[in-house]
Amino acid sequence: MITENYDRVKSDIEETCKRIGRDPGEVTLIAVSKTKPVSDIEELISHGVTEFGENKVQEMVSKISEVSKPVHFHLIGHLQTNKVKHAVGNAVLIHSVDSLHLAQAIEKEAAKKNLVAEILIEVNVANESSKFGLMKEDVIGLVQDISLLPHVKIKGLMTIAPFVQNPEENRVYFRTLKELLLDIKSKNIDNVDMEILSMGMTNDYKVAVEEGSTMVRVGTAIFGERNYNI
Ligand SMILES: *Cc1c(COP(=O)(O)O)cnc(C)c1O
């Protein structure tokens, strides 16, 4: 069931790419396994899947220690400074950096571990008060500040679009994030790559891919509905 779901999402992405003339190899599908048991993850691992997403540091760390093969876990949820030491070195990519304070904590931990932590800047493109992420206008300033940290490498931008019935409503936000990425890229800031655009979830990943997403984070369409009460 889970592998069939994964394959269906994967082929949807490929068809969408073909239709608009994108190379499907440009889009990474992250299987968002939050709240789901390791046995579900193992099904996908034996199917050859290597990219998983978790939104809580503790859950990510315990799953990393339990899986049978070393696969990649992306940290996609909000990160608190006091959890940074468990995130750095465990997450292949931290998608949710939205303050200098957090980036400085990551810098300190990465320096201690003698590695470079790869991160995305989370942007609240729709200006939703309920969401984490920076306002669009504040992104360039933060990127410039973080670019000076030697053990932190910005790889691109991430957004969580609003929950909407019709995914077309989110097209404008995906397009805006892509424009922002290109704008920052054109500034050629040292120690900053603007290659990754992490956007699109179960309800809107096709629209996100049409608008240039390079990483879609899909949970429900692969693993089924989540139950947070268990
Ligand atoms: C849960 C989550 C997802 C996946 O959401 P679905 O709608 O289940 O695909 C993607 N991104 C983030 C940041 C999440 O927390």
The ligand as an SDF file (V2000), in Angstrom:
LIG
                    3D

 15 15  0  0  0  0  0  0  0  0999 V2000
    3.5520   17.2950    7.7720 C   0  0  0  0  0  0  0  0  0  0  0  0
    4.3600   18.1390    6.8530 C   0  0  0  0  0  0  0  0  0  0  0  0
    4.3750   17.8980    5.4660 C   0  0  0  0  0  0  0  0  0  0  0  0
    3.5620   16.8090    4.7900 C   0  0  0  0  0  0  0  0  0  0  0  0
    2.2060   17.1270    4.8000 O   0  0  0  0  0  0  0  0  0  0  0  0
    1.1120   16.2610    4.0020 P   0  0  0  0  0  0  0  0  0  0  0  0
    0.0080   17.2060    3.7710 O   0  0  0  0  0  0  0  0  0  0  0  0
    0.7590   15.1100    4.8610 O   0  0  0  0  0  0  0  0  0  0  0  0
    1.7590   15.8180    2.7250 O   0  0  0  0  0  0  0  0  0  0  0  0
    5.1800   18.7000    4.6910 C   0  0  0  0  0  0  0  0  0  0  0  0
    5.9170   19.6970    5.2150 N   0  0  0  0  0  0  0  0  0  0  0  0
    5.9210   19.9650    6.5420 C   0  0  0  0  0  0  0  0  0  0  0  0
    6.7550   21.0720    7.0560 C   0  0  0  0  0  0  0  0  0  0  0  0
    5.1380   19.1980    7.4010 C   0  0  0  0  0  0  0  0  0  0  0  0
    5.1580   19.4770    8.7120 O   0  0  0  0  0  0  0  0  0  0  0  0
  1  2  1  0
  2  3  1  0
  2 14  2  0
  3  4  1  0
  3 10  2  0
  4  5  1  0
  5  6  1  0
  6  7  2  0
  6  8  1  0
  6  9  1  0
 10 11  1  0
 11 12  2  0
 12 13  1  0
 12 14  1  0
 14 15  1  0
M  END
$$$$
